[in-house]
Amino acid sequence: MKRVLLTALLAAALPAAADSLPKVEIYMPTPCLACIEWGVHLMDNGFQVAYRETADMAAVKRRLKVPKDLESVHTATVGGYFVEGHVPADDIKELLRDKPKALGIAVPGLPRGAPGREVKSQSCETGCSILEGESREPRRELFETVLVKPGGKTSTWARH
């Protein structure tokens, strides 16, 4: 009986936690399987996600002042910040909690093993990690999440 009550209380608390996170709007070209997988990563971590397909990603990046050397494929907005590339959900949660004076955060390029860049489907030919040998295990790259301050200066936000 206690177990059922505890389970019910936890289930009731989870939607409230998810509701407290702002919606992430992901701007992406069509089709982009890795972009969709990154959105799934965010949803798995309590965010609500809206996908916005656009043919002019350069215009989105210019409008949000994403530095060219930090660009990836998709660009998102959340809580007044831009989120460029395959940024882990925990980095976004920390950004929203700490509220630094910044334009946003970015994971430049397409590092293998970053959220949305893991191997989930054998049919994923673009955006998925490169598989090595018979083990079919993904090769993972180390990467950084970068904080972009007003004026464009950057600093390391997290290392992965």
C-alpha positions as a Markdown table, in Angstrom:
| # | Residue | x | y | z |
|---|---|---|---|---|
| 1 | Met | 0.0 | 0.0 | 0.0 |
| 2 | Lys | 2.8 | 2.4 | 0.9 |
| 3 | Arg | 4.5 | 1.6 | -2.4 |
| 4 | Val | 1.4 | 2.4 | -4.4 |
| 5 | Leu | 1.0 | 5.7 | -2.5 |
| 6 | Leu | 4.6 | 6.7 | -3.1 |
| 7 | Thr | 4.3 | 5.8 | -6.8 |
| 8 | Ala | 1.2 | 7.9 | -7.1 |
| 9 | Leu | 2.9 | 10.9 | -5.4 |
| 10 | Leu | 5.9 | 10.6 | -7.6 |
| 11 | Ala | 3.8 | 10.4 | -10.7 |
| 12 | Ala | 1.8 | 13.5 | -9.7 |
| 13 | Ala | 5.1 | 15.4 | -9.1 |
| 14 | Leu | 6.6 | 14.6 | -12.4 |
| 15 | Pro | 4.2 | 16.6 | -14.6 |
| 16 | Ala | 4.6 | 19.6 | -12.3 |
| 17 | Ala | 8.4 | 19.4 | -12.7 |
| 18 | Ala | 8.0 | 19.2 | -16.5 |
| 19 | Asp | 5.6 | 22.1 | -16.5 |
| 20 | Ser | 8.1 | 24.3 | -14.7 |
| 21 | Leu | 10.6 | 24.0 | -17.6 |
| 22 | Pro | 9.9 | 26.4 | -20.5 |
| 23 | Lys | 9.2 | 25.1 | -24.0 |
| 24 | Val | 12.2 | 24.6 | -26.3 |
| 25 | Glu | 11.6 | 25.7 | -29.9 |
| 26 | Ile | 13.9 | 23.8 | -32.3 |
| 27 | Tyr | 14.6 | 25.4 | -35.7 |
| 28 | Met | 15.9 | 22.8 | -38.1 |
| 29 | Pro | 16.2 | 22.0 | -41.8 |
| 30 | Thr | 14.2 | 19.2 | -43.3 |
| 31 | Pro | 14.9 | 16.3 | -42.9 |
| 32 | Cys | 17.2 | 16.1 | -39.9 |
| 33 | Leu | 17.1 | 12.9 | -37.9 |
| 34 | Ala | 19.8 | 14.0 | -35.5 |
| 35 | Cys | 17.8 | 17.2 | -34.8 |
| 36 | Ile | 14.7 | 15.2 | -34.0 |
| 37 | Glu | 16.7 | 12.8 | -31.8 |
| 38 | Trp | 18.1 | 15.8 | -29.8 |
| 39 | Gly | 14.5 | 16.9 | -29.3 |
| 40 | Val | 13.6 | 13.5 | -28.0 |
| 41 | His | 16.6 | 13.7 | -25.6 |
| 42 | Leu | 15.1 | 17.0 | -24.3 |
| 43 | Met | 11.6 | 15.5 | -23.9 |
| 44 | Asp | 13.1 | 12.5 | -22.0 |
| 45 | Asn | 14.6 | 15.1 | -19.6 |
| 46 | Gly | 11.3 | 16.9 | -18.9 |
| 47 | Phe | 11.2 | 19.6 | -21.6 |
| 48 | Gln | 8.3 | 20.3 | -23.9 |
| 49 | Val | 9.5 | 20.6 | -27.5 |
| 50 | Ala | 8.2 | 22.3 | -30.6 |
| 51 | Tyr | 9.9 | 21.6 | -34.0 |
| 52 | Arg | 10.0 | 24.5 | -36.5 |
| 53 | Glu | 11.2 | 23.4 | -40.0 |
| 54 | Thr | 12.9 | 26.2 | -41.9 |
| 55 | Ala | 14.7 | 26.4 | -45.2 |
| 56 | Asp | 16.7 | 29.5 | -44.1 |
| 57 | Met | 18.7 | 28.4 | -41.0 |
| 58 | Ala | 21.3 | 31.1 | -41.7 |
| 59 | Ala | 18.6 | 33.8 | -41.1 |
| 60 | Val | 17.6 | 32.1 | -37.8 |
| 61 | Lys | 21.2 | 32.1 | -36.6 |
| 62 | Arg | 21.8 | 35.7 | -37.6 |
| 63 | Arg | 18.6 | 36.8 | -35.9 |
| 64 | Leu | 19.7 | 35.1 | -32.6 |
| 65 | Lys | 23.3 | 36.3 | -33.0 |
| 66 | Val | 24.9 | 32.8 | -33.0 |
| 67 | Pro | 28.6 | 33.2 | -33.8 |
| 68 | Lys | 29.6 | 31.6 | -37.1 |
| 69 | Asp | 32.4 | 29.5 | -35.5 |
| 70 | Leu | 29.9 | 27.9 | -33.0 |
| 71 | Glu | 27.3 | 26.9 | -35.6 |
| 72 | Ser | 25.8 | 23.4 | -35.8 |
| 73 | Val | 22.8 | 22.2 | -37.8 |
| 74 | His | 19.8 | 23.1 | -35.6 |
| 75 | Thr | 19.2 | 26.2 | -33.4 |
| 76 | Ala | 16.8 | 26.3 | -30.5 |
| 77 | Thr | 15.4 | 29.0 | -28.2 |
| 78 | Val | 14.4 | 28.6 | -24.6 |
| 79 | Gly | 13.9 | 31.1 | -21.7 |
| 80 | Gly | 15.3 | 34.0 | -23.8 |
| 81 | Tyr | 18.5 | 32.1 | -24.8 |
| 82 | Phe | 19.6 | 30.4 | -28.0 |
| 83 | Val | 20.8 | 26.8 | -27.8 |
| 84 | Glu | 23.0 | 25.9 | -30.7 |
| 85 | Gly | 23.6 | 22.3 | -31.6 |
| 86 | His | 23.5 | 19.1 | -29.5 |
| 87 | Val | 23.6 | 20.7 | -26.0 |
| 88 | Pro | 22.9 | 18.2 | -23.2 |
| 89 | Ala | 19.6 | 18.8 | -21.3 |
| 90 | Asp | 21.4 | 19.2 | -18.0 |
| 91 | Asp | 23.4 | 22.1 | -19.4 |
| 92 | Ile | 20.2 | 23.8 | -20.5 |
| 93 | Lys | 18.7 | 23.3 | -17.1 |
| 94 | Glu | 21.7 | 24.8 | -15.4 |
| 95 | Leu | 21.6 | 27.8 | -17.8 |
| 96 | Leu | 17.9 | 28.4 | -16.9 |
| 97 | Arg | 18.6 | 28.0 | -13.2 |
| 98 | Asp | 21.7 | 30.3 | -13.1 |
| 99 | Lys | 20.4 | 32.8 | -15.6 |
| 100 | Pro | 23.7 | 34.3 | -16.6 |
| 101 | Lys | 23.9 | 37.4 | -18.8 |
| 102 | Ala | 24.4 | 35.6 | -22.1 |
| 103 | Leu | 22.9 | 35.2 | -25.5 |
| 104 | Gly | 23.0 | 31.4 | -25.2 |
| 105 | Ile | 25.0 | 28.2 | -25.2 |
| 106 | Ala | 26.4 | 26.1 | -28.0 |
| 107 | Val | 27.9 | 22.7 | -28.8 |
| 108 | Pro | 29.6 | 23.6 | -32.1 |
| 109 | Gly | 29.6 | 21.1 | -35.0 |
| 110 | Leu | 28.4 | 17.5 | -34.6 |
| 111 | Pro | 30.4 | 15.7 | -32.0 |
| 112 | Arg | 29.8 | 12.0 | -31.9 |
| 113 | Gly | 28.1 | 10.8 | -28.7 |
| 114 | Ala | 26.5 | 14.1 | -27.9 |
| 115 | Pro | 22.7 | 13.9 | -27.3 |
| 116 | Gly | 21.0 | 13.1 | -30.5 |
| 117 | Arg | 24.2 | 11.9 | -32.0 |
| 118 | Glu | 24.1 | 8.5 | -30.3 |
| 119 | Val | 23.3 | 5.4 | -32.4 |
| 120 | Lys | 19.7 | 4.6 | -32.0 |
| 121 | Ser | 18.8 | 3.4 | -35.5 |
| 122 | Gln | 20.7 | 1.4 | -38.1 |
| 123 | Ser | 18.8 | 3.5 | -40.7 |
| 124 | Cys | 20.3 | 6.8 | -39.5 |
| 125 | Glu | 22.9 | 7.6 | -42.1 |
| 126 | Thr | 23.4 | 11.3 | -41.3 |
| 127 | Gly | 23.9 | 12.7 | -37.8 |
| 128 | Cys | 24.5 | 9.4 | -36.1 |
| 129 | Ser | 27.8 | 8.2 | -34.6 |
| 130 | Ile | 30.3 | 6.2 | -36.6 |
| 131 | Leu | 30.3 | 2.6 | -35.5 |
| 132 | Glu | 33.5 | 0.7 | -35.0 |
| 133 | Gly | 34.1 | -3.0 | -35.7 |
| 134 | Glu | 31.9 | -5.9 | -34.9 |
| 135 | Ser | 30.8 | -4.5 | -31.5 |
| 136 | Arg | 28.7 | -1.8 | -33.2 |
| 137 | Glu | 29.5 | 0.5 | -30.3 |
| 138 | Pro | 29.5 | 4.2 | -31.1 |
| 139 | Arg | 32.8 | 6.1 | -31.0 |
| 140 | Arg | 32.4 | 9.0 | -28.7 |
| 141 | Glu | 34.2 | 12.4 | -28.9 |
| 142 | Leu | 34.9 | 14.8 | -26.0 |
| 143 | Phe | 33.1 | 18.1 | -26.5 |
| 144 | Glu | 32.4 | 21.4 | -24.7 |
| 145 | Thr | 29.3 | 23.4 | -24.2 |
| 146 | Val | 30.2 | 27.1 | -24.7 |
| 147 | Leu | 28.5 | 30.1 | -23.1 |
| 148 | Val | 28.1 | 33.0 | -25.5 |
| 149 | Lys | 28.0 | 36.4 | -23.7 |
| 150 | Pro | 26.6 | 39.6 | -24.9 |
| 151 | Gly | 29.1 | 41.0 | -27.4 |
| 152 | Gly | 30.0 | 37.5 | -28.6 |
| 153 | Lys | 32.8 | 36.6 | -26.1 |
| 154 | Thr | 32.7 | 33.0 | -25.1 |
| 155 | Ser | 33.7 | 30.8 | -22.2 |
| 156 | Thr | 33.4 | 27.1 | -21.4 |
| 157 | Trp | 30.1 | 26.2 | -19.7 |
| 158 | Ala | 30.6 | 22.4 | -19.4 |
| 159 | Arg | 32.9 | 19.7 | -20.6 |
| 160 | His | 31.6 | 16.3 | -21.7 |
